[in-house]
Amino acid sequence: MHRIVLILALTWLALAGCAAPVSVSSTAGDGNQTGESAPRPAPPMSSPTPPRQVQAPVEVDYSCRSNADCAVKDVGNCCGSMPACVNRNSPTNPQAVQAQCSARGLVGVCGFQEISACQCVSGRCQPDPASDASQKVPVQ
């Protein structure tokens, strides 16, 4: 008999421990039928993430005094490579151009004319229209 009472008491304690507690703090008009309070909002972030730094593209120099001042270089565009006739000492940064396009959500027209030689026309490097397109000059 003592064993039956002990088993019933332990069973009752186990079942009582599994039951959810009743909340007394709920109000009648909040529409919460379960008696549970609303979950707390997530705490604010300690600090927002810093903005992504986009390197500004370099200023490309197209000036020249003679044909020897010009060279074919990759100046970049929103699609990728973009060969152009520029001053042979001009810096270029095609990766910065692509990063700036990406940051601004810009796209470009893909494809470009093959440039095999450059010439100086009125102080500006331009593709030489008389050059043979079959003689490809590697992009520097």
Phi, psi and omega in degrees: 000318179297326179294320181294317179295319179295317179296317179296320180294316179294322177296317180297319178295320179295317179291322180292327179289336180275343183286145179285141179289150179270129180273133181266343187279353182286146179263159185288332186264006184274357178078006181269103185277341184273347180086002180268147178278160180293147180294148180287145177291155180295144179293152180293155178295149180296321175201143179291159179292145181290152178294149179290129180276122178253124180289131180288139177294152180285159177278115182278134181261119179257002186286154179199162173243335178212169179300331181293341179282348187258149177209156176272121179226156177276110178265346177078156172207188184293343178267337183144236182290146176208095178290143179211157175273117181225171175299135186297338178265001182287135174285150174226154178212079182297329180294322178293323178297314179295321179295320179293320177299315181296318181294328180269355181073027182267151173232160181233171175280122184274149181108154181204161177281136175294133177243119180255339179205157180237158175220159178263116181237115179052042176079013181226134178288130180220157176299141179277112182291339182275352183286152180279120182293343180285340177268092184277133176260128180296144178288131182273000000 
